[in-house]
Amino acid sequence: MKRKMNPISYLWKKCLRNYRDYGISVFFKKAFLYLLYPLYRNQTYLIYSIDLSKHSITQTVPPPPEYTYRFIGTHEVELIDKIEKMEEWIGVRSKLVNGYKCLACLKEDVVAGFNIVAFDDIDIPLIKFKKKLRDGQCFSVQISVHPDYRSCGIGTTLRKEIFTNLRNMGYTRLYGGTQQQNDSNRRLSQKVGLRVFASINYRYILGLERHKVKRVKDVQKTA
Ligand SMILES: CC(C)(COP(=O)(O)OP(=O)(O)OC[C@H]1O[C@@H](n2cnc3c(N)ncnc32)[C@H](O)[C@@H]1OP(=O)(O)O)[C@@H](O)C(=O)NCCC(=O)NCCS
């Protein structure tokens, strides 16, 4: 069951995470935009995908041997709590109950990172985008590495492991999305062979909503 978080504590955790992940200028920009939320929103997401039958990632530096990578189950309450501490919005408990998979990178009982994958829909709440997936397709909801463990190859290994596991489970294509300004995730995606093929811009002004989808050529011009 999903536990309700006090809205003030939720907002505070969200602000801290944005500060930690993207720095002070993005923190202030996002805080300002949250204030405008009821009136105005403008978000661009890059959508990428990979053919799982063809992927091959060569890691120049092998991942440290003390980390293990495995899917976690609904009964692993402490690990789930740790993941929800890292990303306060994710609701991993209810996602696992609803058939999502969560691959975790563990160092003993520490969660160094995780990748959550959905099998029914592409669902990106920030841009109010939802699309049914076909057979053989899946969608990466979130990849995160704990700040203390970043830039040592865990993100790359999580991707490598999830691609192999999904392929072994019979999936042929993985989709994902990232905010245009998320440099580290864009670079990681490029490195592991996830190719951007579209961008979706969502704009909301005083109750009027609009989605604008651009194909990859346009994306390359604007990225
Ligand atoms: C994106 C993220 C998962 C990368 O994890 P990571 O373990 O640091 O990634 P790796 O160490 O495997 O690095 C992979 C590549 O990402 C890029 N990268 C990693 N950290 C970066 C940074 N701070 N700035 C720019 N590029 C970065 C590099 O190109 C790197 O390849 P290289 O080392 O060969 O140059 C991590 O930064 C993160 O959790 N960010 C916050 C959450 C997030 O934004 N998730 C994506 C939204 S779905």
The ligand as a MOL file (V3000), in Angstrom:
LIG
                    3D

  0  0  0     0  0            999 V3000
M  V30 BEGIN CTAB
M  V30 COUNTS 48 50 0 0 0
M  V30 BEGIN ATOM
M  V30 1 C 22.1160 9.9090 -14.8900 0
M  V30 2 C 22.7560 9.0190 -13.8310 0
M  V30 3 C 21.8540 7.7930 -13.6130 0
M  V30 4 C 24.1490 8.5440 -14.3090 0
M  V30 5 O 24.6420 7.5430 -13.4010 0
M  V30 6 P 26.2150 7.3160 -13.1700 0
M  V30 7 O 26.3920 6.0830 -12.3670 0
M  V30 8 O 26.8270 8.5420 -12.6460 0
M  V30 9 O 26.7020 7.0500 -14.6620 0
M  V30 10 P 28.1210 6.4340 -15.1280 0
M  V30 11 O 29.1450 6.5990 -14.0610 0
M  V30 12 O 27.8820 5.0540 -15.6310 0
M  V30 13 O 28.4780 7.3980 -16.3340 0
M  V30 14 C 27.9540 7.1660 -17.6240 0
M  V30 15 C 28.1020 8.4020 -18.4940 0
M  V30 16 O 27.1990 9.3990 -18.0470 0
M  V30 17 C 27.8090 10.6880 -18.2390 0
M  V30 18 N 27.8490 11.3650 -16.9390 0
M  V30 19 C 27.8330 10.8270 -15.7100 0
M  V30 20 N 27.8270 11.7980 -14.7900 0
M  V30 21 C 27.8280 12.9690 -15.4560 0
M  V30 22 C 27.8070 14.3390 -15.0540 0
M  V30 23 N 27.7930 14.7030 -13.7670 0
M  V30 24 N 27.7940 15.2870 -16.0260 0
M  V30 25 C 27.8100 14.9440 -17.3320 0
M  V30 26 N 27.8240 13.6570 -17.7640 0
M  V30 27 C 27.8340 12.6990 -16.8250 0
M  V30 28 C 29.1990 10.4550 -18.8020 0
M  V30 29 O 29.1350 10.5640 -20.2190 0
M  V30 30 C 29.4720 9.0330 -18.4080 0
M  V30 31 O 30.3030 8.3560 -19.3170 0
M  V30 32 P 31.9280 8.4490 -19.1860 0
M  V30 33 O 32.2420 8.2030 -17.7430 0
M  V30 34 O 32.4200 7.3690 -20.0900 0
M  V30 35 O 32.2540 9.8270 -19.6180 0
M  V30 36 C 22.9630 9.7840 -12.4770 0
M  V30 37 O 23.6660 10.9740 -12.7610 0
M  V30 38 C 21.6780 10.1250 -11.7320 0
M  V30 39 O 21.1660 9.3280 -10.9350 0
M  V30 40 N 21.1180 11.3630 -11.9470 0
M  V30 41 C 19.9300 11.8210 -11.2140 0
M  V30 42 C 18.6850 11.0770 -11.6150 0
M  V30 43 C 18.3670 11.2790 -13.0690 0
M  V30 44 O 18.4510 12.3800 -13.6010 0
M  V30 45 N 17.9240 10.1930 -13.7290 0
M  V30 46 C 17.5110 10.2140 -15.1080 0
M  V30 47 C 16.0910 10.5540 -15.2420 0
M  V30 48 S 15.1740 9.1590 -15.8230 0
M  V30 END ATOM
M  V30 BEGIN BOND
M  V30 1 1 1 2
M  V30 2 1 2 3
M  V30 3 1 2 4
M  V30 4 1 2 36
M  V30 5 1 4 5
M  V30 6 1 5 6
M  V30 7 2 6 7
M  V30 8 1 6 8
M  V30 9 1 6 9
M  V30 10 1 9 10
M  V30 11 2 10 11
M  V30 12 1 10 12
M  V30 13 1 10 13
M  V30 14 1 13 14
M  V30 15 1 14 15
M  V30 16 1 15 16
M  V30 17 1 15 30
M  V30 18 1 16 17
M  V30 19 1 17 18
M  V30 20 1 17 28
M  V30 21 1 18 19
M  V30 22 1 18 27
M  V30 23 2 19 20
M  V30 24 1 20 21
M  V30 25 1 21 22
M  V30 26 2 21 27
M  V30 27 1 22 23
M  V30 28 2 22 24
M  V30 29 1 24 25
M  V30 30 2 25 26
M  V30 31 1 26 27
M  V30 32 1 28 29
M  V30 33 1 28 30
M  V30 34 1 30 31
M  V30 35 1 31 32
M  V30 36 2 32 33
M  V30 37 1 32 34
M  V30 38 1 32 35
M  V30 39 1 36 37
M  V30 40 1 36 38
M  V30 41 2 38 39
M  V30 42 1 38 40
M  V30 43 1 40 41
M  V30 44 1 41 42
M  V30 45 1 42 43
M  V30 46 2 43 44
M  V30 47 1 43 45
M  V30 48 1 45 46
M  V30 49 1 46 47
M  V30 50 1 47 48
M  V30 END BOND
M  V30 END CTAB
M  END
